[in-house]
Amino acid sequence: MHTTTSAYARSRSTGTLALALAAGLGLSACSLGSTDDASSDSGATVDSATSEVVVVSHDSFTVPEDLLTQFTEETGYEATILGSGDGGEMTNQIILTKGSPLGDAVFGIDNTFASRAVDEGVLAAYASPDLPDGAADDQLSGTGADLLTPIDFGDVCVNIDDVWFAEEGIKPPSSLEDLTDPMYEGLFVTPGANTSSPGLAFMLATVGNFGEDGWLDYWSDLMANDARVTSGWSDAYSVDFTAGGGNGDRPIVVSYASSPPFTIPEGETEPTTSALLDTCFRQVEYAGVLEGANNPEGAQAFIDFLLSEPMQAALPETMYVYPVDDAVELPQAWAEFADVAAEPIVVDPAQIDANRETWVREWADIATQ
């Protein structure tokens, strides 16, 4: 097993998604700063009663310690990160605690849940003045643009094991349609849409590509071609995928456009896998100020910090996502082997919100029998 692939797998192992509302979810708070009064380099002092900024996030949120220190030195605020499950669970939590928010800011609401958070009224208006020009395409439409600030994005795409196909002498697939070809029978694995964030994104890619009248027929054909559905990304990629580091037998998997750089063998210069960029659904992650926050000014400062050049530059190697600031230099391996989709498959966030539970139920009737 290559260590790079293993590290990537661990980073995505928390990507499971709970669609049902559930009160009483276990919350783990991790304080990332001291509780002493803080002062910035400019000499401004923040009152100790408001110096803490509580950021509600999904469990995969990672900020380098040196950048958190820099945030405190520049603003006077101390950041405490409150992990609240995956993106879906976290969104459920901030809705369930409307009127008595868990924190001041929220990070990690993505475009599959954004309209729900907006419509529920759990966010306060804030449009960061630091939003880079290149992030305009990632903004929500309507009132959502004033409530949620885009921070990063990732393309969920079909990935293939190039080495496997070369050794077997089989032409690899290049589109979603190809996956139903008998040539690829028994070769594809995907995490489930009802248990996994990338699995949900892949389901939405099929909705966007085939339309509401055709996507269920596509899934019927896909399952008839012996597609395998797992509970999460880690099982699909690390266990079943032939290039995932285990003893998998499936050379086609749902993963990320950023996955290939993590399959470069030690001592070599090119990955053993590639992403099919015509199959991608784009997930955008947002940050916002929670309505009723104890420290809305600190929340605004933290959102600005997430858009700063040092934090944007850290995103690829800490969270395996792309920064919304397209002026930020990517790691060399990403620049060479982690291309993003030129035209990702799109489903309107409002349409997702209105149909998500129905679509997932219909999907499960076909894919989990």
Secondary structure, DSSP 4 states (H G I P E B T S, - for coil): --HHHHHHHHHTTT-----S--TT---EEEE-S--S-EE-TTS-EE-TTT-EEEEEE-TT----HHHHHHHHHHH-PEEEEEE-SSHHHHHHHHHHTTTS-SSSEEEEEETTTHHHHHHTT-EE----TT--GGGGGGSPSGGGGGT-EEEEEEEEEEEEEHHHHHHHT-PPP-STGGGGSGGGTT-EEEE-TTT-HHHHHHHHHHHHHH-TTTHHHHHHHHHHTT-EEESSHHIIIIIIBTTSSS---BSEEEEETTSGGGG--TT-SS-SEEEEEEEEEEEEEEEEEETT-S-HHHHHHHHHHHTSHHHHHHHHHHHS-EES-TTSPPPHHHHHH-PPPSS-B---HHHHHHHHHHHHHHHHHHH--
